[in-house]
Amino acid sequence: MSIGIENTEKEILYNLEADVKSLKKELAETVKAIIDGGYSKCPILLAHADDIAIAQKVIDKAQYSTHFNFSASTLEEMVTRKIILEEKKEEFEKQMRIKAESFCILLVHPDSMKFVFINK
């Protein structure tokens, strides 16, 4: 049974990477707007198949023919909503600085919910 779950997750991550690659410009503009607008130095993108209420949708999968919708949020918002624990915030910021050349994405999928870093 775990093999099926593993393969499903691999497929989900493969589809996510493909979407990020095809939407690189749009996602980079979103991240830049969050930073340049002074909202946060730690933007987080959410990739989700179904609509969610935790962030502002910036990419509609139907409009862009992708596997996922993408929404924009911030580390601060994720802490406020208790998706990231307050005591993990500093560690998370450190990881985001180390992986500054990657998008920080919260994958929200029925078979896999995790944070991933994908190269810009």
N, C-alpha and C positions, 0 to 999 in steps of 0.2 A: 504494500500500500504506500509506503513512504517514497517508493520510486516514482509512482504516479504524481505525487505532490511535488517532488523534486523537478520532474519534467515540466509540470504545469508552471512552476515558478520560473524555470529557465525560459519557457516560452513567453511568459509575462514580461520578464526582464528584457528579452530579445525585442519584443514589440515596443517596449518603453524606449530602448536605445534607438530603435528605428524612428520612432516619433520625434525624439529629441534631435536626432540628426536632421530630419526634414524640417523641423521648426526652429533650428538653431538661432536664426536671425530674430524671429519674433520673441523667443524666450530670452535672448540676450538683451533685447530692448526693454522687456518687462523688468528684468533684474536691474538693469541700469537705471530705469525710472524710479525704482524703489530706493536705490542708493542715492542717486542724484537729487531726488525729492526730499531727502533727509528723513525718510520713514524708518529706515533701518540699514545697518551695515551688513546685516545677515538675512538676505532674502531667501525664502524657501518657496519652491514651486510644488504644487500638489498635482499628481497625475491620478485621474480617476475616470472610471468608465461611466458611472452613474453620477447624477448631480449630487453635490454635497453642500452643506451650509457653513463650512468652516473657513471659506476663503472666497475671494472674488474671482470668478471665472474670466480668464483672458483668452483662452483658445477653446473653441467649440469643435469637438471631434467631427461632427456632421459637416461643418463648414470647411474643415481642413482635410477631411478624409483620413483621419488618424485613428489609432486604437483608443486613445485616451483624450479626455478633456484636460486642460491645464488651468489651474487657478494659482493666484499669487497670494503669498502671505509672508510673514516675517518670523524670526526666531522669537521675538518678544510676544507676538500673538500666540504662537504655539505654547509658550510658557503660561500665558494668561489662561489659555483654554485647557491647560494641564495635559497637553499632548506630549510636551517635553517637561519633565520635572524640574522645578526651580534649582535643585541641587545638581542637575546635569547641564544647566545652561552654560556655565563657564567651559566645561569640557567640550560642549557642542560648538561654542564660538571658536575654540582652539582648532577643532577639526575643520571648521569652515575656512579658517585662515590658511591652514596647511593645504587644503584642497581648493584654493581660490580659483584655480583654472577649471573648476567643475561646477555644474549646477547641483545644488542640494535639492533633492526631490523626495517628497513624502509620497510613496506609492500607496494608494488606497484602493485595494482590490479585495474581493471576497476571499481569494485564495492566498493573498500575500499583502501584509501591511508592514512596510519598513521604510526607513530612510536609505536612500542610495545617492551616490555621487557619480554623475556622468559628465565626462569631459565636454567642455563648451565647443 
